[in-house]
Amino acid sequence: MMSVNSVYQIQTYSSNKTKGRKPAVDPNVLFNILKEKKDEIFSDGKLVPVSNNIWTDISNKLQNKISPNSIYISIYHDRNNWKSELKKILGLLNTSASENGSIDDDESSSSSESVESEYCSSRELFEFELAYDKYRSILPRPVDYRNKGKTRKYNILKPHAWSDVINDEFLLIYKLPCSFVYKRAKVCFEASQSSKFITFEGKCKEETCGAILSGWSKEKPKEGEPLKISILTKNTIGKETQHTKNDH
């Protein structure tokens, strides 16, 4: 599990020799890769979310010496002025500074000050597997939505069940004291339309916490295999006093 603090692996070289641990990756090498991928790092003038595959691609090019999460957060906070430099190259400096930290690009309207402030605080990546039998209990199913006389077909996880199944497994493994309320689970079977098979969001209902959660599964599991889930949220372990007592 990688803490956002690992982002400090990305350091600026000084022209003079200084004491201290050598950076995991030469910043010049990383920035050159960022420049190569600049058109994929921004979408409509905004930084793509941490769940986008581009961050994994960049990490792979660096032989996974820096995690995708750490690279994203470094750019998000404009460390070393890299985000500003990339925007300058792309001619995006006049675009709004407000960026959507949500994993769901199609519903960017959910972006708010609370989302942005959440990204400015510590968030960690939690990964786990949902057993195939549990995944089967919430299998995606098609539904029709009518709007202004038009019908569109969507795939959704089993209503009133999927959030309990995923949340119970998540908290069973990681023991966070949060009481998350989930919304907007989306399913996409076409890889050409989305880089994620499932995406969902949630928020801790405790006003003293309010931790925002973004979750996803990259691929549909094969028959008999578990569903691999990633969740990005604050690590609230040790902050039980901010939460009313509840049983998970």
N, C-alpha and C positions, 0 to 999 in steps of 0.2 A: 504494500500500500504506500503510495508516494504522496508525501506532504507537499503543499505548495512551497514550503520553505526550501525545497530542493532547487527552486528556481535560481537560488543564489549560486548555483553551480555556474551560471552564465555570468561571467565577469568580464570587465574591460581590461585589456592589456595596457600597461603603461609603457612608454618609450624607454623608461628606465627599469632596471631590475628591482623588483620589490620582494619582500619576504612574504611567505604564505603559500598555501596549497595551490598548485597549478590547476587552472580551470579544466573541467572534464573535456571540453571541446574548445578549440580555437575560435573565439568570437568571429573572426574574419571568415572562417569556413562556414559557420552557421549563417552569417548574414548573406553570404554569397548564395547559399541555398534558398534563403528567404527571398532574395531578389529573383531567383529563377522561378519561384513558385508564387510570386506576388499577385498574379491574376487569379489564383485560386484561394488566396488568403483573405481577399475582400470580395464581398458580394453587394452590389448596389451601394458601394461606398462604405460598407460596414464590415467589421471584422467577423469572419464566419465563426460559428460557435465551437466550443471545445470538442464537441462530439463529431465534428467534421473529419473525414478521413485524411485531410491534408496534414493535420498535425502528426498523425501516425506515420504518414509518408516521410515527413521531414525527420522524425525521430529515427526511422529506419535508415535514412541516408547517413545519419550520424552514428550508425551501428548501435542504436538504442542507449547511447551514453547519457542522453537526457530524455526524460519522459515526454510524451505528447502534451500532458497536462502542464508541465513546467514551461515548455516552449510557448504554449498558448498564453499563460499568465504573464510571462515575460513581455510578450508583444502587447497584450492587453494593457499593461501598465506603462508601456512605452519605455521600458528600460533600455538604456544605451541609445535612446531616440530612434529605435528601429522602426516602430510603427510610423512615426513622423516621416522618416526617410523614405519608407515604402510608399506612403501616401503622396509624398512629393514626386516620386518617380511616376506614380500613376495619375498625378494631377488631381488628387482627391483632398487636398488640404482645406478646401472650402466646404467640405461636407460636414454634416452635423456630427458633433462629438458623441452624441448619444448612440450607443451600440447595444445590440440585442445579445445578452448573455444566455438567452434561452436556447435549448437544444432544438426547438421547433421553429425553423425558419419560416414555414408557411403561416405561422400564427404570430408574427413579430409584434403584433399589436399588444401582446401581453407584456412587452418590455416596459419597465417602470423604474423609478428611482430605487425601489427596494431591491429589484433584481441587480441593478448596477452596484449598489452598496454591498450586496452579498458577495459579488465577485471581488470587491476590494478587501474582503476579509478572508480568513482561511477557509479553503474548501479542499476536500480530499476526494480521491477516487477510490471507491469501494467496488470490488468485483466478487461475484459469486455465481454459482450455478443452481438453477432450478431444476429439480429432478423431472424426468420426462413425464411421469404420471401426474405430477402437479401441473406441468405445462399443459398436458392434455385437458385438465379440468378447466382451463381458461382459453382453450383453442380459439384463434380468430375465426370470425364468422362474418359473412357479407350482410349488409343492411342497406336498405334504400332510404334516401332522404329526399323529400320533396320541398322545393323552394321556388315560389313564383311560377308554378306550373311545370317546372322541370324536375326530373328525377336523376339523382346521382347515386352511384353505388360506392359504398365504403366497406372496408374491413375493420372490425373492431374486436377487442378482446371481450370475453364474456362479461356482460354488465353485472355490477354489484358483486363480483367475485374476484376479478383480476387483481384489484388493488390489495385486497386482504391476503391473497396468496403470495404476491410479491413482497408486500410489506412484512408479513410474518417471517418469511425466510430471511429477509435482509436484517431485521432486528434480532432474529434468533442467532445469527452469525456474529454481528457486530455490536450488539447490545447498546445501541444509542438510546437515550432516554426520550427522544422525540416522539410525538404523536402526529404522524404525517397524514395530511389530507391530500388525496391524489385527484388528478383531473387530466383530461385530454390525452388519453392513450391513443396512439395512432399506429396503424399497421400498414406496411407497404410490401407487397410481394414482388414488385418490379424493381430490380436493382437500378434500372436506368432512371427511375423517378426519385429514388432516395438512397442515401448511403447506409440507412439503418432499416432493419426489419421492423423493429418496434421502438417507439419513443413515448415517453410519458413525463409528467411533471407533478410536483407536489410541494407542500409547504407545511412546516410544523405549526399546529394550531395554537401553541402556547404563545401568547403575546410577548412574553419575556424572552422568547427565542426567535420564532419566525424564520427559522432556517429554510432556505429554498432548496429544493431537490430537483435535479435533472437526471433522468434515467434513460437507458437505451439498451437494445440488443442488436448487434450488427447483423447477425445471420439467423435465418430460420433453421432450427435444428433438424438433423436427419432423424428418421424413425428410430426411436429408442434412445436418442442422445439428449442430454440436458440442454436447457435454454441458458446461454451465457448472458449474464446481465451486468451492466456497469452503471453505477450511480455516483453522481458528483454532488456533494453537499458538505456542510460543516461537520467536523468531528466534535460532537457535543458530549462525548464521554467525559465524566468528571464535572459536568454542569447539571447534575441531577436536581439541584436546588432551584433551577430555573423552570423545572417541569413538575406538574402535579403528579402524584404517585399513580402509576397505571401499570397494568400487567400486559406484557406483550406475549 
